[in-house]
Amino acid sequence: MASLKDLRGRINSVKNTRKITQAMKMVAAAKLRRAQAQAEAARPYAERMEAILASLGAAVASAPGAPQLLVGTGEDRVHLLVVVTADRGLAGAFNTNVGRLARARIRALEAEGKVVKILTVGRKGAAYLKREFASRFVGEITYLGKKRVEFTDAEAVAIRVTEMLEAGEFDVCSLVYNRFRNVITQVPTEQRLIPAPLPEQAAETGGPQALYEYEPGEEEILATLLPRNLAIQVYRAVLESTAGFYGSQMTAMDNATRNAGDMINKLTLNYNRTRQANITKELIEIISGAEAV
């Protein structure tokens, strides 16, 4: 049985831990509001950009000399996975869920005889995947120490991916990240970036379809929009991941605070019982000694 001193020490230690988890919960909640607003504001723009590229790409994809960002290299041998996670932990299974999806995807591709390369955005994703796939890594990007990730940071990732594509280092590029749904739920998502996805069901939706005439031509517009779209999709993934991280961290710290409170109650009850037992034992010894005299 632990002594009263040990129990007091444990109670004080858990109380200090609860103060830390409460503070982290409040900080995460404050940062979540801004991150969620940014993620939700970026969605319509990114989705509309995809729709415009789908409309443009449908007319250009089959033409000779179509941009590589639109149609890829024409092969399906080397796959690049851009895995977006957080730089910090203490957020439950947030980073692990993305790592599991990426790991499952890597194994599935290699089982098909494909070559896989990994580019991570976020320190935790690199740490998770390096345990098993260190030889597949082509780069690690971290924003640790930055107060806020800007569009220029995502644009730098897009430029690096574009340079790798032009150098013939991969054929297909996919993005793996946590899509923010709400404070409790973040959905691990895989999104293909290169070749740009062209919706096959566009012609099957029924009803009249809008016809667009572009000025200047489709090729000139795509030359500008394709690199920007790549950066926008990466930026959206980073924003979604950031919002999901703070949501997961807030939930995890709330659970930790509750668990600490339960542990304090149990330790306090055990402390009181031990103290009462010691008092009872001392009274018995005093009474027994008085009777012996």
C-alpha positions in Angstrom: 0.0 0.0 0.0 1.3 3.5 -0.9 2.1 5.8 1.9 0.2 9.1 2.5 3.2 11.0 1.2 3.3 9.1 -2.0 -0.4 9.5 -2.6 -0.2 13.3 -1.9 2.7 13.5 -4.4 0.7 11.6 -7.1 -2.4 13.8 -6.5 -0.3 17.0 -6.9 1.4 15.6 -10.0 -2.0 14.7 -11.7 -3.4 18.1 -10.8 -0.4 19.8 -12.4 -0.9 17.6 -15.5 -4.6 18.6 -15.6 -3.7 22.3 -15.6 -1.4 21.7 -18.6 -4.1 19.8 -20.5 -6.7 22.4 -19.7 -4.4 25.1 -21.0 -3.6 23.2 -24.2 -7.3 22.6 -24.8 -8.0 26.3 -24.5 -5.2 27.2 -26.9 -6.3 24.6 -29.4 -9.9 25.8 -29.3 -8.7 29.4 -29.9 -6.5 28.4 -32.9 -9.2 26.0 -34.2 -11.7 28.9 -34.9 -9.2 30.6 -37.2 -8.0 27.4 -38.9 -11.5 26.2 -39.5 -12.5 29.5 -41.0 -9.5 29.3 -43.4 -10.2 25.7 -44.4 -13.9 26.4 -45.1 -13.1 29.5 -47.0 -10.6 27.7 -49.2 -12.9 24.9 -50.2 -15.2 26.7 -52.7 -12.2 28.3 -54.5 -10.3 25.0 -54.8 -13.4 23.1 -55.9 -14.3 25.7 -58.5 -10.8 25.7 -59.8 -11.0 21.9 -60.2 -14.3 22.3 -62.1 -12.8 24.9 -64.5 -9.8 22.7 -65.2 -12.1 19.7 -65.8 -14.0 21.8 -68.4 -10.8 23.0 -70.1 -9.0 19.7 -69.8 -11.7 17.7 -71.5 -11.0 19.6 -74.7 -7.2 19.5 -74.4 -6.3 16.2 -72.8 -6.6 14.2 -76.0 -4.7 16.7 -78.1 -1.0 16.1 -78.8 1.4 18.1 -76.7 -1.0 18.4 -73.8 0.6 19.8 -70.6 2.1 17.2 -68.3 0.4 18.6 -65.3 -2.9 17.7 -67.0 -2.2 14.3 -68.5 1.0 13.2 -66.7 3.7 11.3 -68.5 1.4 8.8 -70.1 2.7 6.0 -67.9 1.7 4.5 -64.6 5.0 3.1 -63.2 6.3 5.6 -60.6 4.0 7.1 -58.0 4.8 10.1 -55.8 2.8 10.4 -52.6 2.7 13.8 -50.9 1.7 13.1 -47.3 0.5 16.0 -45.2 0.5 15.7 -41.4 1.1 18.0 -38.5 4.5 18.9 -37.0 3.3 18.3 -33.5 1.6 15.5 -31.6 -0.7 15.2 -28.6 -3.7 15.0 -31.0 -4.9 11.5 -30.6 -4.8 9.4 -33.7 -4.8 12.4 -36.1 -1.3 11.8 -37.5 -1.5 8.0 -37.2 -4.6 7.8 -39.4 -2.9 9.6 -42.3 0.2 7.4 -41.8 -1.9 4.3 -42.0 -3.7 5.4 -45.1 -0.4 6.3 -46.8 1.2 3.0 -45.6 -1.7 1.0 -47.0 -1.5 2.8 -50.3 2.2 2.3 -50.6 1.9 -1.5 -49.9 -1.0 -1.7 -52.5 1.0 0.1 -55.2 4.2 -2.0 -54.5 2.1 -5.2 -54.6 1.1 -4.1 -58.2 4.8 -3.7 -59.1 4.8 0.1 -58.9 7.7 2.2 -57.7 6.7 4.6 -54.9 8.3 7.8 -53.8 7.4 9.8 -50.7 7.4 13.5 -50.0 6.2 14.5 -46.6 4.8 17.8 -45.4 4.9 17.7 -41.6 7.3 16.2 -39.2 5.0 13.5 -37.7 4.3 11.9 -41.1 8.0 11.6 -41.9 8.7 10.0 -38.5 5.8 7.5 -38.9 6.6 6.4 -42.5 10.4 6.4 -42.1 10.1 3.4 -39.8 9.2 1.2 -42.8 9.8 3.2 -46.0 12.9 5.3 -45.3 14.4 4.3 -48.7 11.4 5.7 -50.6 11.8 9.2 -49.3 12.7 12.0 -51.7 12.1 14.9 -49.3 10.8 16.2 -46.0 9.1 19.6 -45.5 8.3 21.0 -42.1 6.7 24.2 -40.9 7.7 23.8 -37.3 8.3 27.2 -35.8 6.0 29.1 -38.2 3.0 30.7 -36.7 1.0 30.5 -39.9 1.4 28.6 -43.1 1.1 30.9 -46.1 0.1 30.2 -49.7 3.7 30.8 -50.7 4.7 27.8 -48.6 2.3 25.5 -50.5 3.4 27.1 -53.7 7.0 26.0 -52.9 5.8 22.4 -52.5 4.0 22.7 -55.9 7.1 24.0 -57.6 9.1 21.1 -56.3 6.6 18.6 -57.5 6.5 20.3 -60.9 10.3 20.2 -61.2 10.3 16.5 -60.3 7.6 15.9 -63.0 9.6 17.8 -65.6 12.7 15.8 -64.7 10.8 12.5 -65.2 11.1 11.4 -61.6 7.5 10.2 -61.4 4.4 9.5 -63.5 1.5 9.9 -61.0 1.2 12.2 -58.0 -1.3 11.8 -55.2 -2.0 13.9 -52.1 -2.8 12.2 -48.7 -4.1 14.3 -45.9 -6.8 14.6 -43.2 -10.0 16.3 -44.5 -11.6 18.4 -41.8 -15.3 17.5 -41.3 -16.0 18.8 -37.7 -14.2 19.1 -34.4 -14.6 15.4 -33.7 -14.2 13.9 -37.2 -11.3 14.2 -39.6 -11.4 12.0 -42.7 -8.1 10.5 -44.1 -8.3 11.4 -47.8 -6.3 10.5 -50.9 -6.6 13.0 -53.8 -4.9 12.6 -57.2 -3.0 15.7 -58.4 -1.2 14.5 -61.5 -2.7 13.6 -64.0 -5.4 16.1 -63.1 -8.7 14.2 -62.5 -11.3 14.7 -65.3 -14.8 13.7 -64.1 -16.0 10.9 -66.3 -19.6 11.4 -65.2 -19.7 15.0 -66.6 -21.5 13.8 -69.8 -23.8 11.5 -67.8 -25.4 14.1 -65.6 -28.3 14.6 -67.9 -29.9 17.9 -69.0 -28.4 20.6 -71.1 -24.7 21.2 -70.6 -23.2 24.7 -70.6 -20.8 25.5 -73.5 -17.9 27.9 -72.9 -15.7 29.8 -75.2 -12.4 30.8 -73.8 -10.2 33.8 -74.7 -7.3 33.3 -75.0 -7.2 29.6 -76.0 -7.5 26.7 -73.7 -3.7 25.9 -73.9 -2.7 29.4 -72.8 -5.2 29.4 -69.9 -4.1 25.9 -68.8 -0.5 27.0 -68.8 -1.3 29.5 -66.1 -4.0 27.7 -64.2 -2.4 24.2 -63.9 0.6 25.3 -61.7 -1.7 27.5 -59.6 -4.2 24.7 -59.2 -1.5 22.4 -57.9 -0.5 25.0 -55.3 -4.1 25.6 -54.4 -4.8 21.9 -53.8 -1.7 21.6 -51.6 -2.6 24.7 -49.7 -6.1 23.4 -49.1 -4.8 20.1 -47.8 -2.5 22.0 -45.4 -5.4 24.2 -44.2 -7.6 21.1 -43.8 -4.9 19.3 -41.9 -4.2 22.3 -39.7 -7.9 22.6 -38.8 -8.2 18.9 -38.2 -5.1 18.9 -36.0 -6.4 21.6 -33.7 -9.8 19.8 -33.5 -8.2 16.5 -32.6 -5.9 18.2 -30.1 -8.8 20.0 -28.4 -10.7 16.7 -28.2 -7.7 14.8 -27.0 -6.9 17.4 -24.3 -10.5 17.5 -23.2 -10.4 13.7 -22.7 -7.1 13.9 -20.9 -8.5 16.6 -18.6 -11.5 14.4 -17.8 -9.4 11.4 -17.2 -7.1 13.4 -14.9 -10.1 14.5 -12.9 -11.3 10.9 -12.6 -7.8 9.9 -11.5 -7.6 12.7 -8.9 -11.0 11.6 -7.5 -9.8 8.0 -7.2 -6.5 8.9 -5.6 -8.2 11.3 -3.2 -10.6 8.5 -2.1 -7.7 6.1 -1.7 -5.8 8.8 0.3 -8.7 9.4 2.6 -9.2 5.7 3.2 -5.5 5.2 3.9 -5.5 8.2 6.2 -8.6 6.9 8.0 -7.0 3.4 8.4 -3.8 4.9 9.8 -5.9 7.0 12.3 -7.9 3.9 13.3 -4.7 1.9 13.7 -3.2 4.6 16.0 -6.3 4.8 18.1 -6.3 1.0 18.6 -2.7 1.1 19.6 -3.4 3.9 22.1 -6.4 2.1 23.6 -4.5 -1.2 23.7 -1.6 0.5 25.5 -3.9 2.2 28.0 -5.7 -1.0 28.8 -2.3 -2.8 29.4 -1.3 -0.2 31.9 
